[in-house]
């Protein structure tokens, strides 16, 4: 553990009793040294003590607030071949976001070459109208579902899965942009004589937010009336801790 803020004394503002709720106030805690909360393995532990000679009951609460960052959305469409295999998924992001965009493939042929394609349209690919059936080529149940403007090669793992992480550039012009994902790869399960198979499509929309903050991994300790309690959690993306102090 690295101590980033040393123990210090704060004098809380004088707040008269109120029947309508405690007036808001803030106390700034300046770190003694820089602290980087990484996405994996980063923890910030705050140990808080409250002493009072007269009013000894000081309950306070640790809550969680989800940020208003829009990370985008992903919608599946179309079908894959062979049925139930080569299933495409995606986790979008937003321009300048901390978390990369994920392109995911399940049920592919194990340890085989695969290609993730990104396109600007799911209606046409040049002069070709989409979706386009590949049945006449001997690939029954396979369809071309997206314009293949960008091709990214990969290799499926022994379980038949593949995943790519793409950082979305910090370009405000990309907010809300829409594009389409489809995978294809070497797979003889549809036609041994023409070993190709295609995934379903994924319509991806980038978030309208610009920028982000790292995920906050936290272990919150709190005590009330000499009782120690512990709460694990707040591990979701876009969550920050809020501590509320009350007095009586």
Helices and strands as residue ranges (DSSP letters): E 60-66, E 72-77, E 87-91, E 101-106, E 113-119, E 124-125, E 128-129, E 132-133, G 135-137, E 143-144, E 150-155, E 162-166, G 172-174, E 178-186, E 196-206, E 218-224, E 227-233, E 239-245
